[in-house]
């Protein structure tokens, strides 16, 4: 089961996030899906997944995720990945900068019957904001 779940997460990353396969969302995500990326509002159902994906592509049209590590146990998968892209659209309150950013994300996915029912993520937004020039980098 753990290896199947790891394969599922890799396939989601490529098919939905990197290849923009929105039509495949119902194949990978349960109808009662909940996405939790605090402090942001919860994303629920297939529409919630679509909103997350479209939001990423709107802000970063060349958005890409690279998986570095997957750890699976029973019905959970933890993934460490790097997000990269050029910010050409609005990202939260930040207007387009035209700058490229590369930052990490850690996600815990709960899988039931071969579909993601919940995912909780932590994104290194501070690193992204520094690269985009919105927050100064600390002095050495």
Rosetta blueprint (number, residue, H / E / L):
1 X L
2 X H
3 X H
4 X H
5 X H
6 X H
7 X H
8 X H
9 X H
10 X H
11 X H
12 X H
13 X H
14 X H
15 X H
16 X H
17 X H
18 X H
19 X L
20 X L
21 X L
22 X H
23 X H
24 X H
25 X H
26 X H
27 X H
28 X H
29 X E
30 X E
31 X E
32 X E
33 X E
34 X E
35 X E
36 X E
37 X L
38 X L
39 X L
40 X L
41 X L
42 X L
43 X E
44 X E
45 X H
46 X H
47 X H
48 X H
49 X H
50 X H
51 X H
52 X H
53 X H
54 X H
55 X H
56 X H
57 X H
58 X H
59 X H
60 X L
61 X L
62 X L
63 X L
64 X E
65 X E
66 X E
67 X E
68 X E
69 X E
70 X E
71 X E
72 X E
73 X E
74 X L
75 X L
76 X E
77 X E
78 X E
79 X E
80 X E
81 X E
82 X E
83 X E
84 X E
85 X E
86 X E
87 X L
88 X L
89 X L
90 X L
91 X E
92 X L
93 X L
94 X E
95 X L
96 X L
97 X L
98 X L
99 X L
100 X E
101 X E
102 X E
103 X E
104 X E
105 X E
106 X E
107 X E
108 X E
109 X E
110 X E
111 X E
112 X E
113 X L
114 X L
115 X E
116 X E
117 X E
118 X E
119 X E
120 X E
121 X E
122 X E
123 X E
124 X L
125 X H
126 X H
127 X H
128 X H
129 X H
130 X H
131 X H
132 X L
133 X L
134 X L
135 X L
136 X L
137 X L
138 X L
139 X L
140 X L
